[in-house]
Amino acid sequence: MFDLTPQDMQAIWLSIKVAFGATLIATPLGFAVAYVLAFSRLPGKALLEGLVNLPLVLPPVVVGYLLLLLFGRAGYLGRVLAFVDIRIIFTLAGAVVASAVVGFPLLVRAIRIGMEGIDTNSLQAARTLGASWWDTLLTITLPLSGRAVLAGMTMMFARSLGEFGATIILAGNIPGVTQTIPLAIYEYTNTPGGDTMAMNLCLVSIVLSFGVLLLSEAATRTLRRN
């Protein structure tokens, strides 16, 4: 069905690796941030919410440039990571970081909506009966927000599959190293006669994204039955 070159297969595999990596890295932090936004009464919560949602409204290229300044050789984190011989820019790790930052607001929003739907009386009853904060989190909050976490991870994964702007700025478009499906499509559209190959990768991207949504729906139904 798809006439794909070895370079295209590498781009597909790298896209999947980046999406998995970004989702796994961002989920624990996203859960924690969503918990704070849903249940805490911190005075600076509005500021935190604005910072979390900022990548959602900024152009991805701007996000990528800011990350480049942060992780570059002259950047604060870049200098710190250089001491332990870790390089982010123009590496697969850079693609993962870019995707994680851009998709993070979607993850947090989905989890937060699920948490806000939890009956707070259940949480208060558990604490009244002597349950610790950790017990309440693990036995009530996490199970009741499980579907929201799954939905957030799905959106995060799908968003990471399609991430382009921030990735090309921070990680570059290096075949076999950082070239994901969107970057490969971009290269084909700028190559004479590359329209067919670009369309093949577009179809692959559609199939992957649709497959992720189907798996998420199946998993959600299973959680609902349980």
Sequence and secondary structure as in RCSB ss.txt:
>XXXX:A:sequence
MFDLTPQDMQAIWLSIKVAFGATLIATPLGFAVAYVLAFSRLPGKALLEGLVNLPLVLPPVVVGYLLLLLFGRAG
YLGRVLAFVDIRIIFTLAGAVVASAVVGFPLLVRAIRIGMEGIDTNSLQAARTLGASWWDTLLTITLPLSGRAVL
AGMTMMFARSLGEFGATIILAGNIPGVTQTIPLAIYEYTNTPGGDTMAMNLCLVSIVLSFGVLLLSEAATRTLRR
N
>XXXX:A:secstr
     HHHHHHHHHHHHHHHHHHHHHHHHHHHHHHHHHH   TTHHHHHHHHHHHHHS HHHHHHHHHHHHSTTS
HHHHHHHHTT   TTSHHHHHHHHHHHHHHHHHHHHHHHHHTS HHHHHHHHHTT  HHHHIIIIIHHHTHHHHH
HHHHHHHHHHHT  HHHHHHT   TTTT  HHHHHHHHHTSTT HHHHHHHHHHHHHHHHHHHHHHHHHHHHHHH
 
